[in-house]
Amino acid sequence: MATAQLAIPPPIFSPFLDDQCGKINAKGVSWEGYQRAKLVSAEEVDLLKTLERQGKSQRAATFATQGSTYAKLYIDLLRKLQKVDTVQAVLVGISNMLADQTTLPLFHNLSQQPDSKSDDPYGPLIKCLSLQDEFVLLEALRIMAILVSTDPKPIPEACIPPMLDALAKLTNGKPFILLLRKTHLISGNAIVSANPSPARDLAIQVLGAILGSRQIRKAAWDHESLLSGLIKALKSNPSPQLQYWIILCFWQLSFEKYAAEEADKRFDLVALFAEVARTAAKEKVTRVVMATLRNLLALAPSANINSMLVQKVLPLVKSFSVRKWSDDEVIDDIKYLRDELEARLSNLSTFDEYASEVESGHLSWSPTHESEEFWKENVEKIRFEKNGKVVKQLVALLSSSRDPLVLAVAVHDIGQFIKYGDDGARKMINDLDGKIKVMELLSHESGDVKYQALLTVQRIMSHSWTS
């Protein structure tokens, strides 16, 4: 593959790793001892010692003529060596080599070379994830981010689960045990382990890099712990930079129809992203939120339109449309969202809006809920439309929601349904076990929930008495 055709690897920022690479570079390795132990050959030692004697420009010339040999050498060394400080040195050697982007295909094509393994270069890098060393873990992940994000071929399927498992642990703030104690990254220099937050930040950057692969996107979407870790990190009041990295992961996932259809249901993503956009301190955060919401609406409108309307995304993008933006793409995304949401809203009746709100699960005290006219006009439609879907959803919210506001509005609406309906409405609520669920809320810690539950119980009992 020609250099002009290479994908550009995304930058992975880690001052901690950069600092340790510099120290490991300066220390070097006594390769002769490994030769005496018959772990490396004389030819391999000569190749390694040659690089040690060369400056940066000389190494570039060496890679231009012998790059394939060095790529294979480094991956072979990872496969057969176990000692932590030596593995560290090999990983740094790979990073030094990959600093010249023309060397990327030399690693990508290793599996096609004679005497190479079918899982090269990824298998030996995956092996590094099981070593009890923080630098080895993080640097191996950073190298894999560079290689996976630029590899035109699928990577071996067996390498994907352990890579995503490692990223999930770090993203959830549960790094390997070495992250919790002192570690000797370089012999004689005790270094306190990096804070789990930088390790988490690097893991999220790595994930964002590898999600450019559709093969990785599917596996990541099926990895519940990994995605829940991203959501948890986004809810932890992160820095604008970390916000951007997290949302960038979901933006890449949102290009897949299955993800666009399931994202809001699984993670309440529309509400979360709308709130991030309202409070974003950086334009790039708003930009990637808008791009993600556009994908969700374009690829899976029926799965996301209700939440977008309920979460007031339309007023949000209208306010954004009068701002000045430095990026034309965010302007285009805002216009698309505004035009699509306006068109869809204009076709909705008041009942449709109410049904959308209930289906989204995000209830609030909008005027509709307390409008006598609305309930008189729509009680029969609420009862019979789509086999009573709205009523069933209201009753279900009494068990599924933990939000006091949602519970208060839902139990209130059940009371309104009974008040303006006939005995069939009360019977429908009883048949759905609604009476039991409403009575359980009489002991809720929220005063508003208890009050609304009391009113609804009175209406249920009043209808029971008069029937």
C-alpha positions as CSV (number, residue, x, y, z in Angstrom):
1,M,0.0,0.0,0.0
2,A,1.4,3.4,-1.0
3,T,2.1,5.9,1.7
4,A,-0.5,8.3,0.3
5,Q,-3.2,5.7,0.8
6,L,-2.5,5.1,4.4
7,A,-5.2,6.0,7.0
8,I,-3.8,8.5,9.4
9,P,-3.8,7.0,13.0
10,P,-5.6,9.2,15.5
11,P,-3.4,10.7,18.2
12,I,-3.5,9.0,21.6
13,F,-2.5,11.5,24.3
14,S,-0.8,10.1,27.4
15,P,1.9,12.2,29.0
16,F,2.5,9.3,31.5
17,L,3.3,6.8,28.7
18,D,5.4,9.4,26.8
19,D,7.4,10.0,29.9
20,Q,8.0,6.3,30.5
21,C,8.9,5.6,26.9
22,G,11.6,8.3,27.1
23,K,13.1,6.6,30.3
24,I,12.9,3.1,28.8
25,N,14.6,4.4,25.6
26,A,17.4,5.8,27.7
27,K,18.0,2.7,29.7
28,G,18.3,0.1,26.9
29,V,18.4,-3.7,27.3
30,S,21.4,-6.1,27.7
31,W,20.4,-8.3,24.7
32,E,23.6,-10.4,25.0
33,G,22.2,-12.0,28.2
34,Y,19.2,-13.2,26.2
35,Q,21.4,-14.6,23.5
36,R,23.4,-16.6,26.1
37,A,20.1,-17.9,27.4
38,K,19.2,-18.9,23.8
39,L,16.1,-16.7,23.9
40,V,17.3,-14.6,21.0
41,S,19.7,-15.4,18.1
42,A,23.0,-13.7,17.3
43,E,21.4,-12.2,14.2
44,E,18.5,-10.7,16.2
45,V,20.9,-9.2,18.7
46,D,22.9,-7.6,15.9
47,L,19.7,-6.1,14.5
48,L,18.7,-4.7,17.9
49,K,22.2,-3.3,18.7
50,T,22.3,-1.7,15.3
51,L,19.2,0.4,16.1
52,E,20.6,1.3,19.5
53,R,23.7,2.9,17.9
54,Q,21.6,4.9,15.4
55,G,20.0,8.3,15.7
56,K,16.5,9.1,14.6
57,S,17.3,9.9,11.0
58,Q,19.5,6.9,10.6
59,R,16.8,4.6,12.0
60,A,14.4,6.0,9.4
61,A,16.8,5.0,6.7
62,T,17.2,1.5,8.2
63,F,13.4,1.0,8.4
64,A,13.1,2.0,4.8
65,T,15.4,-0.9,3.7
66,Q,14.9,-3.4,6.5
67,G,11.5,-2.4,8.0
68,S,9.8,-5.7,7.4
69,T,12.6,-7.5,9.2
70,Y,12.4,-5.3,12.2
71,A,8.5,-5.5,12.4
72,K,8.7,-9.3,12.4
73,L,11.6,-9.2,14.9
74,Y,9.6,-7.1,17.4
75,I,6.4,-9.2,17.2
76,D,8.4,-12.4,17.5
77,L,10.1,-11.0,20.6
78,L,6.8,-10.2,22.2
79,R,5.7,-13.8,21.5
80,K,8.6,-15.5,23.2
81,L,9.8,-13.1,25.9
82,Q,8.2,-12.9,29.4
83,K,10.3,-10.5,31.5
84,V,8.5,-7.3,32.1
85,D,11.4,-4.8,31.5
86,T,12.3,-6.5,28.2
87,V,8.7,-6.5,27.0
88,Q,8.5,-2.8,27.9
89,A,11.6,-2.2,25.7
90,V,10.2,-4.1,22.8
91,L,6.9,-2.1,23.0
92,V,8.8,1.2,23.0
93,G,10.8,-0.1,20.0
94,I,7.5,-0.7,18.1
95,S,6.2,2.8,19.1
96,N,9.4,4.3,17.9
97,M,9.0,2.5,14.6
98,L,5.4,3.4,14.2
99,A,6.2,7.1,14.7
100,D,7.1,6.9,11.0
101,Q,3.7,6.2,9.4
102,T,5.2,4.5,6.4
103,T,6.0,1.5,8.6
104,L,2.3,0.8,9.3
105,P,1.9,-1.7,6.4
106,L,5.0,-3.6,7.5
107,F,3.0,-4.6,10.6
108,H,-0.3,-5.0,8.9
109,N,1.2,-7.5,6.4
110,L,3.1,-9.6,8.9
111,S,0.6,-12.5,8.8
112,Q,1.4,-12.9,5.1
113,Q,5.1,-13.3,5.6
114,P,6.8,-16.8,5.6
115,D,7.2,-18.3,9.1
116,S,4.7,-15.7,10.6
117,K,1.7,-16.7,12.6
118,S,-1.9,-16.0,11.3
119,D,-2.6,-13.7,14.3
120,D,0.4,-11.4,13.7
121,P,0.8,-8.7,14.8
122,Y,-2.2,-8.7,17.2
123,G,-1.8,-12.0,19.0
124,P,1.5,-11.1,20.7
125,L,0.2,-7.7,21.6
126,I,-2.9,-9.3,23.1
127,K,-0.6,-11.5,25.2
128,C,0.8,-8.3,26.7
129,L,-2.6,-7.4,28.2
130,S,-2.2,-10.3,30.7
131,L,1.2,-9.2,32.1
132,Q,1.0,-7.6,35.5
133,D,2.4,-4.3,34.5
134,E,0.7,-1.0,33.9
135,F,3.0,0.4,31.3
136,V,2.9,-2.9,29.2
137,L,-0.9,-2.9,29.4
138,L,-1.4,0.7,28.4
139,E,1.4,0.9,25.7
140,A,0.1,-2.4,24.1
141,L,-3.3,-0.9,23.9
142,R,-2.0,2.4,22.4
143,I,-0.1,0.4,19.8
144,M,-3.1,-1.7,18.9
145,A,-5.2,1.5,18.5
146,I,-2.7,2.7,15.9
147,L,-2.6,-0.6,14.1
148,V,-6.3,-1.5,14.2
149,S,-7.4,2.0,13.1
150,T,-5.2,1.9,10.0
151,D,-5.5,-1.8,9.1
152,P,-7.5,-2.3,5.8
153,K,-8.0,-6.0,6.8
154,P,-10.2,-7.4,9.6
155,I,-8.2,-8.3,12.6
156,P,-8.3,-11.9,14.0
157,E,-11.7,-12.4,15.7
158,A,-10.1,-14.1,18.7
159,C,-8.2,-10.9,19.5
160,I,-11.2,-8.7,19.8
161,P,-12.8,-10.0,23.1
162,P,-9.6,-9.7,25.3
163,M,-8.9,-6.2,23.9
164,L,-12.4,-5.0,24.6
165,D,-12.4,-6.7,28.1
166,A,-9.2,-4.8,29.0
167,L,-10.7,-1.5,27.8
168,A,-13.9,-2.2,29.7
169,K,-12.0,-2.7,33.0
170,L,-10.1,0.5,32.5
171,T,-13.2,2.5,31.4
172,N,-15.1,1.3,34.4
173,G,-12.3,2.5,36.7
174,K,-11.4,-1.1,37.6
175,P,-7.8,-1.3,36.3
176,F,-5.6,-4.3,36.9
177,I,-4.2,-4.7,40.4
178,L,-0.9,-3.2,39.4
179,L,-2.7,0.1,39.0
180,L,-3.5,0.1,42.7
181,R,0.1,-0.2,44.1
182,K,3.6,0.8,43.4
183,T,5.3,-0.6,40.3
184,H,8.9,-0.7,39.2
185,L,8.5,0.3,35.6
186,I,12.2,0.7,35.3
187,S,14.6,-1.3,37.4
188,G,15.8,0.8,40.4
189,N,13.2,3.5,39.9
190,A,10.0,3.0,42.0
191,I,7.1,4.9,40.3
192,V,3.8,5.3,41.9
193,S,1.1,3.8,39.6
194,A,-0.7,6.3,37.4
195,N,-4.1,7.4,38.7
196,P,-6.9,5.2,37.3
197,S,-8.4,8.3,35.6
198,P,-5.5,8.7,33.1
199,A,-5.7,5.0,32.5
200,R,-9.4,5.3,31.9
201,D,-8.9,8.4,29.6
202,L,-6.4,6.4,27.5
203,A,-8.7,3.4,27.3
204,I,-11.5,5.7,26.0
205,Q,-9.2,7.2,23.4
206,V,-8.1,3.7,22.3
207,L,-11.8,2.7,21.9
208,G,-12.6,5.8,19.9
209,A,-9.7,4.9,17.6
210,I,-10.6,1.3,16.9
211,L,-14.3,2.0,16.5
212,G,-13.5,3.1,13.0
213,S,-13.7,-0.6,12.2
214,R,-17.2,-2.0,11.6
215,Q,-15.9,-5.3,12.9
216,I,-15.0,-3.6,16.2
217,R,-18.2,-1.6,16.3
218,K,-20.4,-4.7,16.3
219,A,-18.3,-6.4,19.1
220,A,-18.2,-3.2,21.2
221,W,-22.0,-2.8,20.9
222,D,-22.5,-6.2,22.3
223,H,-20.1,-5.6,25.2
224,E,-22.4,-4.3,27.9
225,S,-19.7,-3.6,30.5
226,L,-17.7,-1.5,28.1
227,L,-20.6,0.7,27.0
228,S,-22.0,1.1,30.5
229,G,-18.5,2.3,31.6
230,L,-18.7,5.0,28.9
231,I,-22.1,6.1,30.2
232,K,-20.9,6.1,33.8
233,A,-17.8,8.2,32.8
234,L,-20.0,10.7,30.9
235,K,-22.2,11.1,33.9
236,S,-19.2,11.8,36.2
237,N,-18.8,15.5,35.3
238,P,-15.8,14.8,33.1
239,S,-13.6,17.4,31.5
240,P,-14.7,18.8,28.1
241,Q,-11.9,16.8,26.5
242,L,-13.1,13.5,28.0
243,Q,-16.7,14.4,27.1
244,Y,-15.6,14.7,23.5
245,W,-13.7,11.4,23.5
246,I,-16.7,9.6,25.0
247,I,-19.3,11.1,22.7
248,L,-17.0,10.4,19.8
249,C,-17.3,6.7,20.6
250,F,-21.1,6.8,20.5
251,W,-21.0,8.9,17.3
252,Q,-19.0,6.2,15.5
253,L,-21.4,3.6,16.8
254,S,-24.4,5.6,15.7
255,F,-23.5,5.0,12.0
256,E,-24.8,1.4,12.5
257,K,-28.5,1.0,12.2
258,Y,-28.7,-1.5,15.1
259,A,-27.0,1.0,17.4
260,A,-29.2,3.9,16.3
261,E,-32.3,1.8,17.0
262,E,-31.2,0.6,20.4
263,A,-29.1,3.5,21.9
264,D,-31.8,5.5,23.5
265,K,-33.7,2.5,24.9
266,R,-30.5,1.0,26.4
267,F,-28.8,4.1,27.7
268,D,-31.4,7.0,27.7
269,L,-28.9,8.5,25.3
270,V,-31.0,11.4,23.9
271,A,-31.7,12.9,27.3
272,L,-28.1,12.5,28.3
273,F,-26.7,14.0,25.1
274,A,-29.2,16.9,25.1
275,E,-28.1,17.8,28.6
276,V,-24.5,17.7,27.6
277,A,-25.2,19.9,24.6
278,R,-27.0,22.5,26.8
279,T,-24.1,22.8,29.2
280,A,-21.1,22.1,26.8
281,A,-18.2,24.4,27.3
282,K,-16.5,23.6,24.0
283,E,-17.8,23.8,20.5
284,K,-16.3,20.4,19.6
285,V,-18.4,18.7,22.2
286,T,-21.6,20.3,20.8
287,R,-20.5,19.4,17.3
288,V,-20.1,15.7,18.0
289,V,-23.4,15.6,20.0
290,M,-25.3,17.2,17.1
291,A,-23.7,14.7,14.7
292,T,-24.7,11.8,16.8
293,L,-28.3,13.0,17.3
294,R,-28.5,13.5,13.5
295,N,-27.5,9.9,12.9
296,L,-30.0,8.6,15.4
297,L,-32.8,10.6,13.8
298,A,-31.8,9.8,10.2
299,L,-31.2,6.0,10.7
300,A,-33.8,5.2,13.3
301,P,-36.5,8.0,13.4
302,S,-39.2,5.9,15.0
303,A,-36.9,4.8,17.8
304,N,-35.7,8.3,18.6
305,I,-38.3,10.9,17.6
306,N,-40.3,10.6,20.8
307,S,-37.4,11.1,23.1
308,M,-36.1,14.1,21.0
309,L,-39.4,15.8,21.2
310,V,-39.9,15.1,24.9
311,Q,-36.3,16.2,25.7
312,K,-36.9,19.5,23.9
313,V,-34.2,18.9,21.3
314,L,-36.1,21.1,18.9
315,P,-36.0,24.3,21.1
316,L,-32.3,23.4,21.7
317,V,-31.3,23.3,18.1
318,K,-33.4,26.4,17.3
319,S,-31.4,28.3,19.9
320,F,-28.2,26.8,18.4
321,S,-29.2,27.9,14.9
322,V,-28.8,31.6,15.8
323,R,-25.3,31.1,17.2
324,K,-22.1,31.6,15.3
325,W,-20.2,28.4,14.7
326,S,-16.7,27.9,13.3
327,D,-17.5,24.5,11.7
328,D,-19.8,24.2,8.7
329,E,-20.7,20.6,9.6
330,V,-22.3,21.5,12.9
331,I,-24.3,24.2,11.2
332,D,-25.6,21.6,8.7
333,D,-26.4,19.1,11.5
334,I,-28.3,21.7,13.5
335,K,-30.3,22.7,10.4
336,Y,-31.1,19.0,9.6
337,L,-32.3,18.4,13.2
338,R,-34.4,21.6,13.3
339,D,-36.1,21.0,9.9
340,E,-36.8,17.3,10.6
341,L,-38.1,17.8,14.1
342,E,-40.3,20.8,13.0
343,A,-41.8,18.7,10.2
344,R,-42.6,15.8,12.4
345,L,-44.0,18.0,15.2
346,S,-46.3,19.7,12.8
347,N,-47.9,16.4,11.9
348,L,-48.5,15.4,15.5
349,S,-51.8,15.9,17.3
350,T,-51.9,16.8,21.0
351,F,-52.7,13.1,21.7
352,D,-49.7,12.0,19.6
353,E,-47.5,14.3,21.6
354,Y,-48.8,12.9,24.8
355,A,-48.4,9.3,23.6
356,S,-44.9,10.1,22.6
357,E,-44.1,11.5,26.0
358,V,-45.4,8.4,27.7
359,E,-43.6,6.1,25.4
360,S,-40.3,7.9,26.0
361,G,-40.7,7.4,29.8
362,H,-39.7,11.0,30.5
363,L,-42.8,12.6,32.0
364,S,-43.0,16.1,33.3
365,W,-45.8,18.5,34.4
366,S,-46.6,19.9,31.0
367,P,-50.0,21.5,30.6
368,T,-51.5,18.4,28.9
369,H,-51.5,16.3,32.1
370,E,-53.7,18.7,34.0
371,S,-55.9,19.8,31.1
372,E,-59.6,18.8,31.8
373,E,-60.3,19.4,28.1
374,F,-57.5,17.0,27.0
375,W,-58.7,14.2,29.2
376,K,-62.4,14.6,28.2
377,E,-61.5,14.6,24.5
378,N,-58.9,11.8,24.6
379,V,-59.8,9.3,27.4
380,E,-61.4,6.9,25.0
381,K,-58.5,7.1,22.6
382,I,-56.1,6.5,25.5
383,R,-58.1,3.4,26.4
384,F,-58.5,1.8,23.0
385,E,-55.8,3.1,20.7
386,K,-53.3,0.3,19.9
387,N,-55.0,-2.0,22.4
388,G,-54.5,0.4,25.3
389,K,-50.8,0.9,24.8
390,V,-50.6,4.2,26.5
391,V,-52.3,2.9,29.7
392,K,-50.1,-0.1,29.8
393,Q,-47.0,2.1,29.5
394,L,-48.2,4.3,32.3
395,V,-48.8,1.4,34.6
396,A,-45.4,-0.1,33.7
397,L,-43.7,3.1,34.6
398,L,-44.9,2.7,38.2
399,S,-42.6,-0.3,38.5
400,S,-39.7,0.6,36.1
401,S,-39.0,4.2,36.9
402,R,-37.0,5.5,39.8
403,D,-37.5,9.1,39.1
404,P,-40.0,10.7,41.6
405,L,-41.2,13.2,38.9
406,V,-42.0,10.5,36.4
407,L,-43.8,8.4,39.1
408,A,-45.8,11.4,40.3
409,V,-46.9,12.3,36.8
410,A,-47.7,8.7,35.8
411,V,-49.8,8.0,38.9
412,H,-51.6,11.3,38.4
413,D,-52.4,10.4,34.8
414,I,-53.8,7.0,35.9
415,G,-56.0,8.9,38.3
416,Q,-57.1,11.2,35.4
417,F,-57.8,8.2,33.2
418,I,-60.1,6.7,35.9
419,K,-61.7,10.1,36.6
420,Y,-62.7,10.8,33.0
421,G,-63.2,7.2,31.9
422,D,-66.1,4.8,32.8
423,D,-66.0,1.7,34.8
424,G,-64.1,0.0,32.0
425,A,-61.2,2.3,32.6
426,R,-61.0,1.3,36.3
427,K,-61.3,-2.4,35.4
428,M,-58.5,-2.0,32.9
429,I,-56.2,-0.5,35.6
430,N,-57.1,-3.3,38.0
431,D,-56.5,-6.0,35.3
432,L,-53.0,-4.5,34.8
433,D,-52.3,-4.7,38.6
434,G,-52.3,-0.9,38.6
435,K,-54.3,-0.6,41.8
436,I,-51.6,-2.6,43.7
437,K,-48.8,-0.6,42.2
438,V,-50.5,2.7,43.0
439,M,-51.0,1.6,46.6
440,E,-47.4,0.7,46.9
441,L,-46.5,4.3,46.1
442,L,-48.3,5.5,49.2
443,S,-45.2,4.7,51.2
444,H,-42.8,6.4,48.7
445,E,-40.2,8.8,50.1
446,S,-41.3,11.6,47.8
447,G,-44.1,13.6,49.2
448,D,-45.4,14.5,45.7
449,V,-45.5,10.8,44.7
450,K,-47.4,9.9,47.9
451,Y,-49.9,12.8,47.4
452,Q,-50.6,11.8,43.8
453,A,-50.9,8.1,44.7
454,L,-53.4,9.0,47.5
455,L,-55.6,11.0,45.1
456,T,-55.5,8.1,42.6
457,V,-56.3,5.5,45.2
458,Q,-59.3,7.6,46.3
459,R,-60.5,7.6,42.7
460,I,-60.0,3.9,42.3
461,M,-61.9,3.2,45.6
462,S,-64.7,5.7,44.8
463,H,-65.3,4.0,41.5
464,S,-65.3,0.6,43.2
465,W,-67.8,1.9,45.8
466,T,-70.2,3.3,43.2
467,S,-70.0,0.4,40.7
